[in-house]
Amino acid sequence: MTSSLGWLRRRWAAKSAILMYHRVADPAGESDPWGLCVSPAHFAEQLAVLRECGTPLTLPALARSHERGEVPQGGVVLTFDDGYADNLHVAKPLLARHDVPATVFVTSGHVATEDELWWDELERLLLVPLRLPATLDLAIAGGMRHWDLGRAAVYADDDRRRDRGRRAWEGAPGSRHALYYAVWSLLLPLAARERRDVLDAIASWAGEPRRPRATHRVVRADELVELARGGLVDIGSHTVTHAMFPAQSAAAQAHELAESKAALEAILGAPITTFAYPHGERAPESPGLVRDAGFACACTVVAEPVWKGSGRYELPRFAVEDWGGDEFARRLTRWLQA
């Protein structure tokens, strides 16, 4: 009976939705193995739908309401993970045109570099070259890994076109996508320095110099200031190195939280109060560590609406893909009624 009452309270409680984006960029002609790109045209359509079907909110405002035990019905919060430069140059003008606020969670360790985020660099090394050596041997986490590429050593035009719309985990056995996903899975839990060593080894094996693509970079410090100017965009933390918390010690997690918060606050001269877990993953102790670090809330990637019973340091979000306005409207309506 108690569980039934709890379900009913949740069923009829007021709900808001937090949406998760990464990039606003045209994916046509590029590999996008994680579906991170929403085209500018589709993003504009989605913003128009949001204005019509929901009530735009800032994440700090939703966190304050939640702390009071209130969640607005039909509220919608936009968030962006990682801090790609196109969030400023493409997304922000569209947000301003539609008067929709957003939070951008920035991986602070990349602000002072031109380096690509590691999964993008891996994509450039494994999914872009037309030819790769026939075999790959990597020392990872104290062990040796071996791959025979077979026919995937040559990335034929037909294979490239076929894979362009596929997600990383959908690659057929023996394909470039399958190789990418296998290596990505091994790199995911590594510490940043160890991952850097493996990426350097792959670059040497592939014969690819370290030349980050401007299209995939994170905002620079001056761009971060511009992104936050005007108050339309709230800046949040996404750690220093995009560390996956379940693979890190409590001390390492606390360091990532404190250092990213301090670095972003030094650039902006303003408090950083919002946080998103890299890959949406957290260890049992992570929410408490985020709270103790001085954040007001934290976001996961659990696909649920927010209600007053949601944990403020484990707020759910819905991932948005490159949908046109009609499809987005159907999904947003369903999310707000879930």
N, C-alpha and C positions, 0 to 999 in steps of 0.2 A: 504493500500500500504506500509506504514512504517513497519508494522509487517511482511509483506511478505519479504521486503528487509532485515530485521533483521534475519529472518529465513534463507534466502539465504546466508547471510554473515556467519552465524554460520555453515550452512551446508558445505560450502566450505573452512572454516577456517582450518588451521593446528591444529591437535589434538594430545595430549598425553594421556596416561592412568596411573592412580595411582591404584595399586593393594593392597588390604588389606588381610593380613594373621594374624593369632594369634599364632598357635603352629605348629611345625613340629615334629610330633610324630605319631606312628602307633596306630590308633584308634581301631584296632581289639581287641575284647574281653572287651572293656571298653564302658561305656555309654558316649556318646558325644552329649548331647541334643542340643547344639548350632552349631554343625558342625565346631568346631574350629580347628580340627586336619587335617593336610595334611600329608600323610605318607612320610617318607624320599624318598622312591622310586618315588612317584608321584611328589614330590617337585623337585627332580633332573630332571625328564622329563620336568617339566614346565620351569625350568631354561634353559634347552637346547632349548626349543621352543622359549622362550623369546629372546635368543641370535640370533635365526634364523629369527624371525618375527618382532622384534622391536629393538630399541636402548636403552639399559639400561641407566638410568639417576639417579642422586641423587635428593632427594627432595629439598635440598637447591639450587641446580643448576636450577631445574625447577622453583622454586620461583623467582630466580634472572631473568631468562628469561621472566617470566610472568610480572615482574615489569617493564621490558623494552617494554612490549607490544608484546612479541614474545613467541610462544609456538612451540617447535620442533614437526614436523610431525613424528609420530611413536615412540615418546619417551615413555618409560615405567619406572615407579618408583615402587619399592617394599617397602611396609611398613608392620610392625608388631605391633599390639596393645597389651598393657598390660605389656610386658617385661618378659614373661615366660623364665625360665632357659634353655629350649631346644632351644631357639633362639641362644644362645651361643654354646651349646654343640652339637647340631645337624644341625641347619640351617647355622650357619656361615661357617663351613667347606665346605658345599655344595656351598654357595655363593662364597667362595674363589676359589673353583675348577672351577666354571663357570665364574668367574670375573664379578659378578653382585653385585652392591652396594645395600644397603637397609637402611631404617630408622626404628628404634625400639622405639616406644612410651612407656615409662616406667611409671608405677604407683608408684610414689616415696615412698609412705607410706609403701609399702610392702618390700622395699629393705632391711630394717633392721630387718625383721621378717621372720619366716618360715611359716607364715599363708598362707592358700590358699585364692585366690580371692573369694569374697563372693558367687558368683554363683556356683563356684566349690565346696565350702564347703556345700552349700545347696544340690547340687547333691550327695555329699558323704553321707549326712544325710538322704535324702529321696529316692534316686534311687539305693543305694548300699545295704542297709540292706535287708536280706531275710524276716524278720518279723518286723512289727511296731505295736504299740498299735492301738486299734480299732478306737479310736477317737482322734482328735487333736483340742485343743483350744489355741488360741494365742491372746495376747493383742497387737494390731498393730495400731499405729496412733490414740490412744485414744479410740479405739473400740475393741470389742471382735469378733473373727472369729472362726467358728466351722466347722470341717469336720468330716464326718463319712467315714472311709476308706473302709468299706465293705470288699469285697474279695481282694482289693488291700493291705490289711494289711499283707497278705502273698504274697510275690513276687515269684510266681512260675517260674520254669526254662523256660517254654514255653513263658510266658509273658515277661520275661527278654530278651530272644532271639528276640522276636517280636519287642520290644521297642528299641533294640540296634541301629537300623538304623533310628529311628524316631527322628524328631526334637521336641523340647520342646512343641511347640504350636500344635502338631499333636496328642497329647494323646487323646484316647477315654474317654468319661465321666466315671468317677469312677476309672480310671487307675492311676498308680503311676505318669506317665508323666503329667496327668491332675492336680494332686495334686501339683507336682513340679512347674508347670507353674503358677498355681493360687497363690502359696506362693511367687514365684519369682516376679510376677506382683505387689504384695503388698509391697515387700521389695525394689523394684527398686527406688522409689522416696525418700526413707528415708535418713536421715542424717546417717553418718557412725556409730556414737555411738548408735543411736536407732536401727539400723540394727543389730549391734553386740549383743544387748540385746535380740533381737528376735532369732537370731541364737543360742545363748546360751540356750534359752528356748527350742528350737527345739532339741538341742543336749541332754538336760536333759530328755525330753520326749521320745526321741528315745533310750536312754540308750547308747549313743555313746560318748566316751571320745573325747576330742579335740586333735586329732592326725593328723596334716596336712600330706598329701601325698607328698613325695619328687618329684614325677613326675609332680605335678601341681604348684610348687612354682615359685615365681618370682626370678630373679637374685639377688644375694647378691652384696654388694658394690664392693668386689674384682672382682666378675664376670662381673659387669657392666664396670669396667675399662678394663678388658680383651676383652669384647665385642666391646668396642670403639677403642681398640688398632689397629693401622694399617690404619685407615681411611676408611676401607671398609663399616663400619656400623656407621651411624649417630645416635646419641641418641636424642630423642625428649621427650617432656613432655606429660603425660596422666593424669594430676592432681595428688593430693596426695592420695585421697581416692576413685577414680573412681566415683566422684560425677556426677549425671545427672544434667546438668546445668539448664534446664527449671524448675526444682524443687527447685533451690537454689536462694537466693537473689543475687543481684549484688555484694554486699560486700563479700558474701561467695564465689562466683565465683572468684573474684579478689584475695581472700586469697588462694584458691586452685592453681591458676595460679602462683602467686608470690612464694608461699612456695615450690611448686614442682620444679620450675625453679631454685630457690636458692639451694635446696637440691641436685639436680642432678649436678649443676655447682660446688658445694663444693666437690663432690666425684670425678668429672672428671677434674676439673681445666680448664674448657673450656666453652665457651658460649653455651647455649641451645637455639636454634632459631626456632625449629619446634614444633608443637602442634597438637594433635588430640583430638576432643571432645569425652568423654566417651559415648558409645552407639551412637555416631554420632550426638547427640542431642545438640542444642544450643537455647538459648533464644534470643530475638531480640537484646539485648544489648551485647551478648556474643562476636561477632566478634570485636567490638570496644574494649572490655576489653582485649581480646587476643593481639590485636595490641598495646594497651597502656602498656601491661606487657612486651613488648620488643621482641615478637615473629615475625618472618618474614612471617609465613604462618600458616594455620590451616586446618586440614582435617575433612571432614564429612563422612557419609556413603551413600550419594546420588549417585546412580549408573549411572554416566555419564562420558564421557571423559572430559578432561581439554582443554579449548581453551582460547584465550586471553580475552574473555568476562566473564570468570569464576571469582568469587570473590576470592581473594587470601586468605582470612580468612574463606572461605567456600568451599574449594577445594573438588570436588567429588572423590569418589573411588569406585572401583568394588571389591566386596567380592569374594575371591577365595576359592573354595571347594576342596575336595579330588578327583580331576579329573586326569585321565591319560593324557599323552601328546597330543593325538589326539583331545580329547574334549577341552582341554585347548587352543590348537591352534585355533580351531573353534571360541571359545569365544573371545580370544584376537584379532583375525582378525576383528570380528564383533564390538568389543568395539572401536578399533582404526578407524573404518570406520563409526561409529554411527553419 
